[in-house]
Amino acid sequence: MKVVRIGEGSLYDAPGHFNCSCMNKVVAGEDSQRTTIAVSHFLPEGGADMSSSPKERVYVVLAGKIKIIGKTEEHILEARQMIYIAPGEERGFKVLGTEPASILVVLTEV
């Protein structure tokens, strides 16, 4: 088991992300075989550029509101809502409104 308490973890800069602070909580290859879990905090107008990843991604919005932009679709997510993004699927996102957003990010190596 691994317990990660508030304030614990390692800060990192996520490529293509802006106006954000990210903290790894569980890291694939170090703490887990295939899964990385992080919490990302975004200021208003923060977000991520369109990109894809070979990993499965799940975003759970903890606070705030974000717009997920895919190649052919868009989704608006609020607190307690989540989205699954398949390996290779492109996505970008942006915080909506004047409140910051916090997102629990789960990445799984496939």
C-alpha positions as a Markdown table, in Angstrom:
| # | Residue | x | y | z |
|---|---|---|---|---|
| 1 | Met | 0.0 | 0.0 | 0.0 |
| 2 | Lys | 1.1 | 3.6 | -0.5 |
| 3 | Val | -0.6 | 6.5 | 1.3 |
| 4 | Val | -0.1 | 10.0 | -0.1 |
| 5 | Arg | -1.4 | 12.8 | 2.1 |
| 6 | Ile | -2.3 | 16.3 | 1.2 |
| 7 | Gly | 0.8 | 18.2 | 0.2 |
| 8 | Glu | 2.8 | 15.1 | -0.5 |
| 9 | Gly | 3.9 | 14.0 | -4.0 |
| 10 | Ser | 6.3 | 15.6 | -6.5 |
| 11 | Leu | 5.6 | 18.7 | -8.6 |
| 12 | Tyr | 6.1 | 18.5 | -12.3 |
| 13 | Asp | 5.6 | 20.6 | -15.5 |
| 14 | Ala | 3.2 | 18.8 | -17.8 |
| 15 | Pro | 4.2 | 19.5 | -21.5 |
| 16 | Gly | 1.6 | 21.5 | -23.4 |
| 17 | His | -0.2 | 22.6 | -20.2 |
| 18 | Phe | -0.6 | 26.2 | -19.2 |
| 19 | Asn | -1.5 | 28.2 | -16.1 |
| 20 | Cys | -1.3 | 25.0 | -14.0 |
| 21 | Ser | 0.4 | 23.2 | -11.2 |
| 22 | Cys | 0.6 | 19.5 | -11.3 |
| 23 | Met | 1.6 | 17.0 | -8.5 |
| 24 | Asn | 2.3 | 13.3 | -9.1 |
| 25 | Lys | 0.8 | 11.2 | -6.3 |
| 26 | Val | 1.6 | 7.7 | -7.7 |
| 27 | Val | 4.0 | 7.2 | -10.6 |
| 28 | Ala | 4.2 | 4.3 | -13.1 |
| 29 | Gly | 7.5 | 2.5 | -12.9 |
| 30 | Glu | 8.2 | 3.8 | -9.4 |
| 31 | Asp | 5.1 | 3.2 | -7.2 |
| 32 | Ser | 3.0 | 1.2 | -9.6 |
| 33 | Gln | 3.6 | -1.0 | -12.6 |
| 34 | Arg | 1.3 | 0.8 | -15.1 |
| 35 | Thr | -0.6 | 3.6 | -13.5 |
| 36 | Thr | 0.3 | 7.3 | -12.7 |
| 37 | Ile | -2.1 | 9.3 | -10.6 |
| 38 | Ala | -1.8 | 13.1 | -10.4 |
| 39 | Val | -3.7 | 16.1 | -9.2 |
| 40 | Ser | -3.6 | 19.2 | -11.5 |
| 41 | His | -4.8 | 22.6 | -10.5 |
| 42 | Phe | -5.5 | 25.2 | -13.3 |
| 43 | Leu | -6.1 | 28.9 | -13.0 |
| 44 | Pro | -9.0 | 30.4 | -15.0 |
| 45 | Glu | -8.2 | 30.3 | -18.7 |
| 46 | Gly | -5.7 | 27.5 | -18.0 |
| 47 | Gly | -5.7 | 24.2 | -19.9 |
| 48 | Ala | -3.8 | 22.0 | -22.2 |
| 49 | Asp | -3.0 | 22.1 | -25.9 |
| 50 | Met | -4.4 | 19.5 | -28.3 |
| 51 | Ser | -2.3 | 16.3 | -28.0 |
| 52 | Ser | -2.6 | 12.5 | -27.9 |
| 53 | Ser | -0.9 | 9.9 | -25.7 |
| 54 | Pro | -0.3 | 6.2 | -26.0 |
| 55 | Lys | -1.7 | 5.9 | -22.5 |
| 56 | Glu | -5.3 | 5.6 | -21.3 |
| 57 | Arg | -6.4 | 8.7 | -19.6 |
| 58 | Val | -9.2 | 9.4 | -17.1 |
| 59 | Tyr | -9.9 | 12.9 | -15.9 |
| 60 | Val | -12.1 | 13.4 | -12.8 |
| 61 | Val | -13.1 | 17.1 | -12.2 |
| 62 | Leu | -12.8 | 17.8 | -8.5 |
| 63 | Ala | -13.6 | 21.5 | -8.7 |
| 64 | Gly | -14.4 | 24.1 | -11.4 |
| 65 | Lys | -15.6 | 23.6 | -14.9 |
| 66 | Ile | -13.6 | 22.5 | -18.0 |
| 67 | Lys | -14.2 | 22.1 | -21.7 |
| 68 | Ile | -12.6 | 19.0 | -23.3 |
| 69 | Ile | -12.0 | 19.5 | -27.0 |
| 70 | Gly | -11.6 | 16.4 | -29.2 |
| 71 | Lys | -11.0 | 16.1 | -32.9 |
| 72 | Thr | -14.8 | 15.8 | -33.6 |
| 73 | Glu | -16.5 | 16.5 | -30.3 |
| 74 | Glu | -16.5 | 18.8 | -27.2 |
| 75 | His | -17.7 | 18.1 | -23.7 |
| 76 | Ile | -18.2 | 20.4 | -20.7 |
| 77 | Leu | -17.4 | 18.8 | -17.3 |
| 78 | Glu | -18.1 | 20.1 | -13.9 |
| 79 | Ala | -17.2 | 18.8 | -10.4 |
| 80 | Arg | -17.8 | 15.1 | -9.8 |
| 81 | Gln | -17.9 | 14.4 | -13.6 |
| 82 | Met | -15.3 | 12.4 | -15.5 |
| 83 | Ile | -14.1 | 11.5 | -19.0 |
| 84 | Tyr | -12.2 | 8.5 | -20.4 |
| 85 | Ile | -9.8 | 9.2 | -23.2 |
| 86 | Ala | -8.6 | 6.2 | -25.2 |
| 87 | Pro | -4.9 | 5.7 | -26.1 |
| 88 | Gly | -4.0 | 7.8 | -29.2 |
| 89 | Glu | -7.2 | 9.9 | -29.0 |
| 90 | Glu | -6.5 | 13.6 | -29.3 |
| 91 | Arg | -7.7 | 16.1 | -26.7 |
| 92 | Gly | -7.2 | 19.6 | -25.5 |
| 93 | Phe | -9.0 | 21.4 | -22.7 |
| 94 | Lys | -9.6 | 24.8 | -21.1 |
| 95 | Val | -11.0 | 26.0 | -17.8 |
| 96 | Leu | -14.3 | 27.8 | -18.2 |
| 97 | Gly | -15.4 | 30.6 | -16.0 |
| 98 | Thr | -13.6 | 32.6 | -13.3 |
| 99 | Glu | -13.0 | 29.9 | -10.8 |
| 100 | Pro | -9.9 | 27.6 | -10.8 |
| 101 | Ala | -10.3 | 23.9 | -11.7 |
| 102 | Ser | -8.8 | 20.9 | -10.0 |
| 103 | Ile | -8.6 | 17.6 | -11.9 |
| 104 | Leu | -7.6 | 14.1 | -10.7 |
| 105 | Val | -5.7 | 12.5 | -13.6 |
| 106 | Val | -5.2 | 8.8 | -14.0 |
| 107 | Leu | -2.8 | 7.6 | -16.7 |
| 108 | Thr | -2.5 | 3.9 | -17.5 |
| 109 | Glu | 0.2 | 2.3 | -19.7 |
| 110 | Val | -1.3 | -0.1 | -22.2 |
